[in-house]
Amino acid sequence: MVRETEEYLQFIWLNKLFKTNVFKSTTKQSIEILSWGEHNTIENGPDFKFGSIRINNITWYGHIEIHQKSSDWFKHNHHLDVHYVNVILHVVREHDIKDELFPFTTIILSDDIILVNNYHSKDRKVKSVILCGNQINESLFTHKFSFEHLVIERMIRKSKKLLSFDLKKESIAGFGKNTNEPLFRFIADYWTYSEVSIWEFMRKNQSRLLNLVVTKRSYSNARIQKVYEALHLFVIQFPPSFFLISPSRTVGQLVNNFMYSTWFEKYKSIGYFMLINIWLPFFWRSKLMANEQIITLLKSFPKEKNEILTKWFKLGIQTNNALDTQAILEIYSQLCIRKKCLTCPVGKELLS
């Protein structure tokens, strides 16, 4: 038997995904569900509160608890918790203790009474992180998600990871992208314009910098030299005064000046990465840009390209701009990787 998570069993109960509302208890009694209860996601205590059931023409009012196994009741120490005193029904996938040892009416969620079992149709050992990959389609995907809402959530999340209120410093740290940020964070923290040059600083600290490389395979000597070169030209072309914002120089002008620079023309890949992953979250946190401005800018940026987005493209999910790709990356990082299918709009649809 594939062991579903308790979260999935709660999902089935919450959505009443059964062929009937009349069950047989482990003691062969007929149990009619009158009220499935209110899903308890906030307080300590049973999974569903204020339910009601009928047994032998007697109506019982109280709470409903769901487990994978009956023995989980004792494993979780519910028998010692006053929050569970008013439980009237125990719902399990597997009944593994004797009835006389258990104080509550118990029903088993067997395969023949569950209305759907899409959870089993997904190979839980599948190598792809996108578990619904063989079921998803673009129409369902775009209908269930608000890309604009996802992107703002992503901006908020990224803004919390910024370690300073210095855009120049955060930009330098951004040269490490997602894999080697510690290396460039060190440069951002310890190099100043009083140094002869950033090249000289990196030469003096070469051994320490190499020790900070997290993904050495992707940062060969040739590769890292190219990034160093881009960084060297970046600090030359964009001195601290470039990042100053005043009534006469708006954030929009700063972005335009950056995008029309010779440096940006040469290093568009890192430039767009910096704008999307550092500048926009920075502007959001500093209240220098409203949500609508961020959305508009992302729609004007070209769509990003990386291995993760290629996976979605192969599944038929099309993207037109950076807003689309950022939304998909947010779905991937916050739902797919964490296997949160039951809190994902698409996952809920496919499972029900």
TORTI-65576 format. One record per residue: z, x, y of N, C-alpha, C in turn; residue number from 1; residue in three letters. Coordinates in steps of 0.05 Angstrom, whole numbers. Last residue first. Example, Ala and Ser with C-alpha at 12.3 -4.5 7.8 and 13.67 -1.06 7.14 Angstrom:
residues 2
((142 257 -45) (143 273 -21) (157 258 1) 2 SER)
((156 264 -114) (156 246 -90) (156 264 -66) 1 ALA)
END
This chain:
residues 352
((-146 -169 322) (-141 -198 320) (-167 -213 315) 352 SER)
((-164 -118 327) (-144 -123 307) (-138 -153 303) 351 LEU)
((-199 -121 370) (-210 -114 343) (-190 -121 321) 350 LEU)
((-164 -133 412) (-186 -151 406) (-196 -146 377) 349 GLU)
((-130 -89 412) (-119 -116 407) (-141 -135 398) 348 LYS)
((-167 -48 426) (-152 -48 400) (-142 -75 393) 347 GLY)
((-180 -64 478) (-201 -64 457) (-187 -64 429) 346 VAL)
((-130 -58 504) (-144 -84 504) (-165 -86 482) 345 PRO)
((-76 -26 472) (-103 -22 483) (-118 -49 482) 344 CYS)
((-31 -29 444) (-28 -34 473) (-55 -31 487) 343 THR)
((-47 -17 394) (-36 -43 398) (-29 -49 427) 342 LEU)
((-65 35 395) (-85 14 391) (-73 -13 398) 341 CYS)
((-47 88 410) (-34 63 420) (-54 40 419) 340 LYS)
((-54 142 395) (-58 120 375) (-44 94 384) 339 LYS)
((-56 181 431) (-29 172 424) (-30 149 403) 338 ARG)
((-111 185 438) (-96 208 427) (-69 199 417) 337 ILE)
((-121 133 461) (-132 142 435) (-116 165 422) 336 CYS)
((-87 130 509) (-88 110 488) (-97 121 461) 335 LEU)
((-90 173 543) (-66 157 544) (-65 136 521) 334 GLN)
((-139 199 534) (-115 215 535) (-90 197 533) 333 SER)
((-178 157 534) (-176 176 512) (-149 189 511) 332 TYR)
((-170 132 583) (-167 117 559) (-162 136 535) 331 ILE)
((-183 176 616) (-156 164 617) (-150 148 592) 330 GLU)
((-236 183 604) (-218 205 598) (-189 195 598) 329 LEU)
((-256 135 625) (-258 140 597) (-238 162 588) 328 ILE)
((-246 144 680) (-234 121 666) (-234 126 636) 327 ALA)
((-279 188 690) (-250 191 693) (-235 168 679) 326 GLN)
((-330 165 681) (-320 186 663) (-290 190 665) 325 THR)
((-332 126 723) (-334 119 695) (-322 140 676) 324 ASP)
((-328 160 768) (-309 138 764) (-309 130 734) 323 LEU)
((-373 192 764) (-347 204 758) (-325 183 755) 322 ALA)
((-425 151 733) (-414 168 754) (-386 178 746) 321 ASN)
((-443 125 688) (-461 128 711) (-451 148 732) 320 ASN)
((-443 122 617) (-429 127 642) (-450 133 664) 319 THR)
((-440 85 556) (-455 98 577) (-438 101 602) 318 GLN)
((-426 88 490) (-413 82 515) (-426 98 537) 317 ILE)
((-444 102 439) (-459 82 455) (-447 74 481) 316 GLY)
((-421 142 414) (-413 116 405) (-427 94 420) 315 LEU)
((-439 185 442) (-450 181 415) (-443 154 403) 314 LYS)
((-406 181 486) (-435 176 489) (-448 171 462) 313 PHE)
((-358 196 464) (-362 168 473) (-391 161 476) 312 TRP)
((-369 250 455) (-361 233 433) (-365 204 440) 311 LYS)
((-377 269 507) (-400 268 489) (-393 250 465) 310 THR)
((-326 269 528) (-345 248 537) (-369 246 519) 309 LEU)
((-306 314 500) (-294 287 497) (-313 265 505) 308 ILE)
((-337 356 519) (-338 349 491) (-327 321 486) 307 GLU)
((-367 337 582) (-350 354 565) (-351 343 537) 306 ASN)
((-386 321 647) (-396 327 620) (-376 345 606) 305 LYS)
((-384 267 695) (-376 293 684) (-387 296 656) 304 GLU)
((-431 239 741) (-414 237 718) (-408 265 706) 303 LYS)
((-427 255 812) (-441 253 786) (-422 251 763) 302 PRO)
((-395 213 862) (-397 239 847) (-412 235 821) 301 PHE)
((-391 163 880) (-412 179 892) (-415 206 877) 300 SER)
((-347 143 856) (-372 130 849) (-396 147 859) 299 LYS)
((-308 174 881) (-314 179 853) (-340 166 844) 298 LEU)
((-309 150 933) (-317 178 929) (-325 183 900) 297 LEU)
((-290 98 921) (-317 102 933) (-327 130 928) 296 THR)
((-238 109 902) (-258 95 885) (-286 100 895) 295 ILE)
((-216 131 949) (-218 147 925) (-239 135 906) 294 ILE)
((-218 86 983) (-233 111 990) (-237 129 965) 293 GLN)
((-184 51 957) (-212 44 960) (-229 68 967) 292 GLU)
((-134 76 961) (-146 72 935) (-176 67 937) 291 ASN)
((-135 122 1017) (-128 97 1004) (-143 95 978) 290 ALA)
((-110 186 1033) (-132 170 1024) (-122 144 1011) 289 MET)
((-63 208 1047) (-85 214 1064) (-110 198 1057) 288 LEU)
((-16 207 1017) (-24 183 1032) (-46 189 1053) 287 LYS)
((-6 248 984) (0 253 1012) (-6 229 1030) 286 SER)
((-27 227 937) (2 232 939) (11 235 968) 285 ARG)
((-82 227 950) (-68 202 943) (-38 205 947) 284 TRP)
((-93 281 957) (-96 262 980) (-81 236 975) 283 PHE)
((-83 298 905) (-67 309 927) (-69 290 951) 282 PHE)
((-122 271 875) (-93 265 871) (-75 275 893) 281 PRO)
((-167 297 902) (-162 268 905) (-133 260 897) 280 LEU)
((-158 353 889) (-160 343 916) (-153 313 918) 279 TRP)
((-156 353 831) (-135 365 848) (-136 352 876) 278 ILE)
((-197 328 803) (-171 332 789) (-149 343 807) 277 ASN)
((-241 324 838) (-232 302 822) (-203 305 812) 276 ILE)
((-246 375 862) (-245 351 878) (-232 328 862) 275 LEU)
((-248 409 817) (-227 412 837) (-224 387 853) 274 MET)
((-295 392 792) (-270 391 777) (-246 392 797) 273 PHE)
((-332 405 832) (-327 377 826) (-301 373 810) 272 TYR)
((-326 462 828) (-322 447 853) (-316 418 849) 271 GLY)
((-341 476 778) (-313 479 785) (-306 464 811) 270 ILE)
((-396 459 785) (-379 450 763) (-349 452 769) 269 SER)
((-417 486 829) (-413 457 830) (-394 447 808) 268 LYS)
((-423 538 855) (-403 532 834) (-397 502 833) 267 TYR)
((-463 537 894) (-464 557 873) (-446 550 849) 266 LYS)
((-447 497 929) (-474 497 918) (-477 515 894) 265 GLU)
((-397 516 943) (-399 492 927) (-426 490 914) 264 PHE)
((-412 560 975) (-396 564 951) (-398 540 932) 263 TRP)
((-438 537 1018) (-454 553 1000) (-438 558 974) 262 THR)
((-417 468 1029) (-414 497 1032) (-432 511 1012) 261 SER)
((-415 414 1025) (-439 425 1036) (-437 455 1040) 260 TYR)
((-364 404 1005) (-387 398 988) (-413 409 998) 259 MET)
((-332 419 1050) (-329 433 1024) (-354 429 1007) 258 PHE)
((-347 382 1088) (-351 410 1093) (-350 427 1067) 257 ASN)
((-330 334 1061) (-359 339 1067) (-364 369 1072) 256 ASN)
((-274 342 1060) (-289 339 1035) (-319 345 1040) 255 VAL)
((-264 343 1115) (-257 366 1098) (-273 365 1072) 254 LEU)
((-281 292 1130) (-295 316 1141) (-289 340 1124) 253 GLN)
((-242 262 1104) (-271 258 1097) (-287 282 1107) 252 GLY)
((-196 277 1130) (-199 284 1102) (-229 282 1094) 251 VAL)
((-215 298 1198) (-205 280 1177) (-208 291 1149) 250 THR)
((-198 325 1254) (-212 334 1230) (-200 318 1206) 249 ARG)
((-169 306 1296) (-197 312 1302) (-213 322 1277) 248 SER)
((-119 300 1274) (-133 276 1284) (-163 281 1289) 247 PRO)
((-124 345 1217) (-113 337 1243) (-128 312 1252) 246 SER)
((-114 392 1167) (-123 364 1173) (-109 356 1198) 245 ILE)
((-134 454 1140) (-118 439 1160) (-131 412 1166) 244 LEU)
((-165 485 1108) (-152 462 1096) (-135 445 1115) 243 PHE)
((-183 527 1138) (-202 508 1129) (-189 483 1119) 242 PHE)
((-140 561 1145) (-147 543 1167) (-167 522 1159) 241 SER)
((-140 593 1098) (-120 571 1102) (-127 551 1124) 240 PRO)
((-211 601 1083) (-185 611 1091) (-165 587 1095) 239 PRO)
((-261 600 1045) (-243 578 1053) (-215 590 1059) 238 PHE)
((-289 646 1032) (-303 626 1047) (-284 604 1058) 237 GLN)
((-249 675 1004) (-263 687 1027) (-275 665 1045) 236 ILE)
((-234 643 963) (-214 649 983) (-226 663 1007) 235 VAL)
((-285 640 936) (-272 616 946) (-251 623 968) 234 PHE)
((-295 691 918) (-313 680 939) (-300 655 952) 233 LEU)
((-254 694 880) (-256 714 901) (-272 703 925) 232 HIS)
((-268 653 845) (-243 651 860) (-244 670 884) 231 LEU)
((-315 673 824) (-316 647 838) (-291 644 856) 230 ALA)
((-295 718 799) (-315 721 821) (-316 696 838) 229 GLU)
((-262 695 761) (-250 712 781) (-269 715 805) 228 TYR)
((-302 672 730) (-283 655 743) (-269 670 766) 227 VAL)
((-327 718 711) (-343 699 727) (-324 680 743) 226 LYS)
((-287 741 682) (-297 755 705) (-313 737 724) 225 GLN)
((-281 706 641) (-260 707 661) (-269 722 686) 224 ILE)
((-329 716 612) (-323 689 623) (-302 691 646) 223 ARG)
((-323 769 597) (-346 761 613) (-340 734 627) 222 ALA)
((-276 766 566) (-277 783 590) (-300 774 609) 221 ASN)
((-265 697 549) (-272 724 543) (-273 740 569) 220 SER)
((-237 645 543) (-235 662 566) (-240 691 558) 219 TYR)
((-237 618 496) (-254 607 517) (-254 625 542) 218 SER)
((-200 649 468) (-227 646 458) (-246 636 479) 217 ARG)
((-152 644 495) (-167 669 498) (-196 666 488) 216 LYS)
((-118 601 525) (-141 598 506) (-159 623 509) 215 THR)
((-80 623 559) (-72 606 537) (-94 605 516) 214 VAL)
((-64 680 592) (-87 665 583) (-78 649 558) 213 VAL)
((-23 714 605) (-20 686 612) (-43 668 603) 212 LEU)
((-40 763 592) (-19 752 575) (-15 722 581) 211 ASN)
((-74 772 634) (-86 768 608) (-65 756 589) 210 LEU)
((-37 781 675) (-55 758 676) (-66 751 649) 209 LEU)
((-15 829 659) (2 805 660) (-15 780 661) 208 ARG)
((-59 863 664) (-46 860 638) (-29 834 638) 207 SER)
((-72 858 721) (-90 851 699) (-76 846 673) 206 GLN)
((-51 867 770) (-36 850 752) (-52 842 727) 205 ASN)
((-87 897 797) (-60 908 794) (-45 892 773) 204 LYS)
((-131 862 798) (-133 887 784) (-105 899 778) 203 ARG)
((-112 820 829) (-118 815 801) (-120 841 785) 202 MET)
((-108 847 878) (-85 835 866) (-89 830 836) 201 PHE)
((-162 861 887) (-142 882 884) (-116 871 870) 200 GLU)
((-183 810 893) (-193 827 871) (-172 849 865) 199 TRP)
((-161 792 939) (-151 780 914) (-161 795 890) 198 ILE)
((-142 847 981) (-162 827 971) (-150 815 946) 197 SER)
((-95 864 1005) (-120 875 1013) (-143 856 1005) 196 VAL)
((-49 810 1021) (-61 829 1002) (-87 840 1013) 195 GLU)
((-39 771 1056) (-31 798 1065) (-41 819 1045) 194 SER)
((-50 724 1033) (-72 736 1049) (-64 764 1060) 193 TYR)
((-21 730 967) (-22 720 994) (-44 734 1009) 192 THR)
((-2 713 901) (-21 726 918) (-20 713 946) 191 TRP)
((35 681 874) (43 708 882) (23 723 899) 190 TYR)
((15 629 863) (43 632 872) (48 660 884) 189 ASP)
((-37 637 846) (-32 619 869) (-4 624 881) 188 ALA)
((-29 668 801) (-44 679 824) (-37 663 849) 187 ILE)
((-1 631 770) (12 656 777) (-2 668 801) 186 PHE)
((-41 593 763) (-17 585 778) (-1 610 787) 185 ARG)
((-75 620 731) (-83 617 760) (-60 606 776) 184 PHE)
((-45 619 683) (-56 644 694) (-62 641 724) 183 LEU)
((-33 564 674) (-12 583 680) (-22 609 692) 182 PRO)
((-85 540 662) (-72 536 688) (-50 556 694) 181 GLU)
((-121 539 620) (-109 564 629) (-97 562 657) 180 ASN)
((-137 485 610) (-128 503 589) (-114 528 598) 179 THR)
((-156 456 652) (-135 444 636) (-123 463 615) 178 ASN)
((-168 503 704) (-174 477 692) (-150 468 675) 177 LYS)
((-159 547 733) (-153 549 704) (-159 524 689) 176 GLY)
((-168 532 784) (-189 548 771) (-184 551 741) 175 PHE)
((-123 508 804) (-142 491 790) (-165 507 777) 174 GLY)
((-97 545 833) (-86 540 807) (-107 524 790) 173 ALA)
((-127 538 880) (-129 564 865) (-119 559 837) 172 ILE)
((-110 487 895) (-138 492 889) (-142 517 873) 171 SER)
((-57 494 906) (-64 477 883) (-93 481 875) 170 GLU)
((-63 526 952) (-49 537 928) (-57 520 903) 169 LYS)
((-88 489 987) (-100 515 980) (-89 526 954) 168 LYS)
((-50 449 991) (-76 443 978) (-90 469 970) 167 LEU)
((15 445 982) (-4 464 993) (-31 461 978) 166 ASP)
((57 422 960) (43 406 980) (23 424 995) 165 PHE)
((61 432 888) (67 439 916) (52 419 935) 164 SER)
((48 416 838) (74 430 841) (81 436 870) 163 LEU)
((23 359 808) (20 378 829) (47 390 836) 162 LEU)
((36 318 775) (35 344 763) (30 366 783) 161 LYS)
((30 272 803) (58 280 796) (58 308 784) 160 LYS)
((-24 265 806) (-10 273 830) (18 283 824) 159 SER)
((-36 246 755) (-44 274 762) (-29 283 787) 158 LYS)
((-17 194 760) (-7 212 739) (-12 241 746) 157 ARG)
((-49 174 801) (-19 174 804) (-8 194 784) 156 ILE)
((-99 178 778) (-93 193 803) (-63 195 806) 155 MET)
((-94 142 736) (-98 170 730) (-92 188 755) 154 ARG)
((-90 94 763) (-67 103 746) (-69 133 740) 153 GLU)
((-141 95 785) (-118 97 803) (-93 105 787) 152 ILE)
((-171 88 737) (-174 113 753) (-150 116 773) 151 VAL)
((-156 38 719) (-150 61 703) (-151 87 719) 150 LEU)
((-178 6 760) (-149 6 756) (-141 31 740) 149 HIS)
((-232 16 752) (-220 23 777) (-189 25 775) 148 GLU)
((-242 -4 701) (-244 25 706) (-230 33 731) 147 PHE)
((-212 -48 663) (-218 -45 691) (-218 -16 698) 146 SER)
((-236 -69 599) (-222 -49 616) (-231 -52 645) 145 PHE)
((-265 -107 572) (-236 -106 568) (-222 -88 587) 144 LYS)
((-319 -99 584) (-307 -125 589) (-276 -124 589) 143 HIS)
((-331 -48 566) (-331 -53 595) (-318 -80 602) 142 THR)
((-324 -58 510) (-310 -36 524) (-308 -42 554) 141 PHE)
((-361 -97 496) (-332 -102 492) (-316 -82 509) 140 LEU)
((-408 -69 510) (-402 -95 522) (-372 -101 520) 139 SER)
((-408 -23 477) (-405 -20 506) (-397 -47 519) 138 GLU)
((-365 -27 419) (-391 -29 432) (-387 -30 462) 137 ASN)
((-331 -5 359) (-332 -10 388) (-361 -13 397) 136 ILE)
((-328 9 307) (-327 -19 313) (-333 -25 342) 135 GLN)
((-324 63 299) (-345 49 283) (-346 19 289) 134 ASN)
((-280 76 332) (-307 86 338) (-329 71 323) 133 GLY)
((-227 67 331) (-244 44 331) (-273 51 335) 132 CYS)
((-203 117 337) (-201 104 311) (-220 80 309) 131 LEU)
((-216 174 361) (-224 147 369) (-225 130 344) 130 ILE)
((-208 221 335) (-185 210 350) (-191 181 358) 129 VAL)
((-233 231 270) (-238 224 298) (-213 212 311) 128 SER)
((-217 232 218) (-213 256 234) (-217 250 264) 127 LYS)
((-177 184 185) (-202 191 198) (-198 214 217) 126 VAL)
((-136 163 159) (-139 192 157) (-164 202 171) 125 LYS)
((-140 109 164) (-118 122 179) (-119 152 177) 124 ARG)
((-196 74 173) (-186 97 157) (-165 112 172) 123 ASP)
((-190 7 183) (-192 32 196) (-181 54 178) 122 LYS)
((-175 -35 152) (-204 -28 152) (-209 -2 166) 121 SER)
((-122 -44 160) (-130 -30 135) (-158 -21 136) 120 HIS)
((-125 -71 207) (-110 -46 207) (-118 -30 183) 119 TYR)
((-148 -119 197) (-165 -98 207) (-152 -71 208) 118 ASN)
((-133 -166 171) (-121 -141 163) (-138 -118 172) 117 ASN)
((-113 -233 185) (-131 -210 188) (-117 -185 179) 116 VAL)
((-73 -266 164) (-100 -277 171) (-121 -255 174) 115 LEU)
((-32 -258 109) (-40 -247 135) (-69 -255 141) 114 ILE)
((-26 -275 58) (-20 -294 79) (-27 -284 107) 113 ILE)
((-40 -235 23) (-54 -260 20) (-47 -281 41) 112 ASP)
((-8 -191 33) (-36 -190 42) (-48 -218 42) 111 ASP)
((58 -213 57) (39 -203 36) (10 -205 46) 110 SER)
((113 -207 85) (86 -210 96) (66 -197 76) 109 LEU)
((167 -243 60) (150 -219 57) (123 -225 68) 108 ILE)
((230 -263 87) (203 -269 78) (187 -244 78) 107 ILE)
((299 -279 79) (278 -258 82) (252 -269 72) 106 THR)
((361 -297 106) (336 -306 94) (314 -286 100) 105 THR)
((414 -247 102) (396 -265 116) (372 -274 99) 104 PHE)
((446 -209 76) (458 -234 85) (439 -254 98) 103 PRO)
((437 -176 14) (427 -180 41) (435 -207 51) 102 PHE)
((451 -172 -37) (462 -152 -20) (454 -156 9) 101 LEU)
((423 -211 -64) (452 -215 -60) (465 -195 -42) 100 GLU)
((372 -189 -66) (378 -211 -48) (407 -214 -43) 99 ASP)
((365 -118 -67) (372 -143 -81) (380 -164 -61) 98 LYS)
((310 -87 -33) (338 -88 -40) (343 -115 -53) 97 ILE)
((257 -86 -15) (266 -65 -33) (296 -64 -39) 96 ASP)
((201 -116 4) (229 -123 -1) (240 -104 -23) 95 HIS)
((157 -102 56) (165 -94 29) (195 -100 25) 94 GLU)
((151 -124 104) (127 -119 89) (134 -113 60) 93 ARG)
((193 -177 130) (188 -150 120) (161 -149 107) 92 VAL)
((238 -211 170) (210 -210 162) (203 -181 154) 91 VAL)
((294 -251 169) (286 -223 167) (257 -223 155) 90 HIS)
((326 -299 209) (304 -292 192) (297 -263 193) 89 LEU)
((368 -304 243) (365 -325 223) (343 -319 203) 88 ILE)
((417 -268 278) (391 -267 265) (390 -288 243) 87 VAL)
((464 -262 308) (451 -288 307) (423 -287 295) 86 ASN)
((479 -208 305) (495 -228 292) (481 -254 288) 85 VAL)
((456 -165 331) (441 -177 309) (456 -199 294) 84 TYR)
((490 -144 368) (465 -156 378) (450 -172 356) 83 HIS)
((529 -116 341) (534 -144 348) (510 -159 358) 82 VAL)
((516 -75 287) (509 -80 315) (513 -110 321) 81 ASP)
((518 -63 234) (541 -54 250) (538 -62 280) 80 LEU)
((471 -77 213) (494 -91 202) (520 -84 218) 79 HIS)
((435 -41 235) (437 -67 247) (461 -82 238) 78 HIS)
((423 12 220) (451 4 226) (454 -22 241) 77 ASN)
((376 26 199) (377 25 229) (405 16 238) 76 HIS)
((387 20 146) (379 46 155) (382 48 186) 75 LYS)
((394 -35 141) (418 -17 139) (412 11 150) 74 PHE)
((341 -50 150) (363 -64 164) (388 -46 164) 73 TRP)
((310 -23 115) (311 -13 142) (333 -26 159) 72 ASP)
((308 -52 69) (329 -32 71) (331 -19 99) 71 SER)
((261 -80 75) (286 -94 78) (309 -74 82) 70 SER)
((210 -46 113) (225 -50 88) (252 -65 94) 69 LYS)
((191 -56 164) (172 -48 143) (185 -54 116) 68 GLN)
((217 -114 199) (218 -86 189) (196 -81 169) 67 HIS)
((241 -157 249) (218 -149 232) (221 -120 225) 66 ILE)
((282 -214 262) (279 -185 261) (257 -177 241) 65 GLU)
((297 -267 304) (281 -258 282) (277 -228 284) 64 ILE)
((352 -312 322) (334 -290 327) (319 -281 301) 63 HIS)
((358 -384 325) (369 -356 328) (346 -336 331) 62 GLY)
((369 -443 289) (361 -431 315) (374 -403 317) 61 TYR)
((346 -484 237) (363 -462 245) (352 -449 271) 60 TRP)
((347 -548 209) (335 -530 229) (356 -509 237) 59 THR)
((337 -572 144) (357 -563 164) (344 -543 183) 58 ILE)
((301 -582 105) (305 -602 125) (328 -596 145) 57 ASN)
((299 -532 78) (311 -556 65) (319 -577 85) 56 ASN)
((294 -500 138) (299 -495 110) (313 -519 98) 55 ILE)
((258 -481 194) (269 -504 179) (270 -496 150) 54 ARG)
((272 -441 253) (260 -445 227) (272 -470 214) 53 ILE)
((262 -410 316) (274 -432 300) (258 -435 275) 52 SER)
((282 -360 365) (264 -373 347) (277 -396 332) 51 GLY)
((308 -325 402) (306 -354 406) (284 -367 390) 50 PHE)
((270 -264 399) (294 -279 405) (288 -309 408) 49 LYS)
((248 -211 360) (240 -237 372) (265 -254 375) 48 PHE)
((276 -165 347) (249 -163 357) (240 -188 371) 47 ASP)
((346 -158 367) (324 -167 349) (297 -166 363) 46 PRO)
((368 -104 411) (371 -127 394) (346 -134 379) 45 GLY)
((363 -86 480) (370 -79 452) (373 -105 436) 44 ASN)
((306 -111 520) (335 -108 513) (338 -97 485) 43 GLU)
((248 -109 520) (265 -97 541) (293 -91 531) 42 ILE)
((219 -139 486) (209 -112 491) (227 -97 511) 41 THR)
((218 -191 445) (238 -175 460) (229 -146 463) 40 ASN)
((182 -249 445) (181 -221 438) (200 -205 457) 39 HIS)
((212 -308 423) (203 -293 447) (204 -263 441) 38 GLU)
((191 -348 366) (210 -332 382) (196 -318 406) 37 GLY)
((163 -383 337) (161 -355 329) (179 -337 345) 36 TRP)
((188 -444 314) (183 -428 338) (184 -398 329) 35 SER)
((183 -460 261) (180 -480 282) (174 -466 309) 34 LEU)
((163 -444 199) (168 -431 225) (162 -452 246) 33 ILE)
((195 -461 139) (175 -469 159) (183 -457 186) 32 GLU)
((203 -439 76) (212 -433 103) (189 -441 123) 31 ILE)
((228 -455 13) (206 -460 32) (217 -456 60) 30 SER)
((255 -404 -31) (258 -427 -13) (234 -430 5) 29 GLN)
((254 -358 -62) (236 -380 -69) (241 -406 -53) 28 LYS)
((280 -315 -43) (295 -332 -62) (280 -357 -69) 27 THR)
((247 -296 -6) (250 -279 -30) (266 -294 -51) 26 THR)
((211 -355 17) (230 -333 20) (232 -318 -6) 25 SER)
((146 -372 35) (166 -373 14) (185 -349 18) 24 LYS)
((125 -407 95) (127 -384 78) (147 -389 55) 23 PHE)
((83 -437 140) (103 -443 118) (102 -419 99) 22 VAL)
((42 -431 172) (68 -427 184) (90 -433 165) 21 ASN)
((-17 -395 150) (1 -417 150) (26 -411 165) 20 THR)
((-45 -349 156) (-60 -373 147) (-43 -398 147) 19 LYS)
((-30 -312 216) (-24 -320 189) (-41 -345 181) 18 PHE)
((-16 -288 268) (-40 -282 252) (-36 -287 222) 17 LEU)
((14 -294 315) (14 -315 294) (-11 -312 276) 16 LYS)
((23 -255 351) (-2 -270 354) (-7 -290 332) 15 ASN)
((73 -236 334) (70 -246 362) (45 -263 365) 14 LEU)
((60 -218 282) (79 -241 286) (75 -253 314) 13 TRP)
((26 -175 293) (17 -198 276) (34 -222 281) 12 ILE)
((60 -143 324) (35 -153 336) (25 -177 320) 11 PHE)
((98 -130 286) (106 -147 309) (82 -159 323) 10 GLN)
((66 -97 255) (77 -122 244) (87 -141 265) 9 LEU)
((57 -56 292) (35 -72 283) (45 -98 271) 8 TYR)
((109 -36 298) (95 -46 321) (72 -64 313) 7 GLU)
((119 -16 248) (133 -40 256) (120 -53 281) 6 GLU)
((57 4 217) (80 9 234) (94 -17 241) 5 THR)
((40 -4 149) (35 -8 177) (61 -1 192) 4 GLU)
((24 32 95) (48 23 110) (41 21 139) 3 ARG)
((-18 11 44) (-17 25 69) (7 14 85) 2 VAL)
((0 17 -24) (0 0 0) (0 18 25) 1 MET)
END
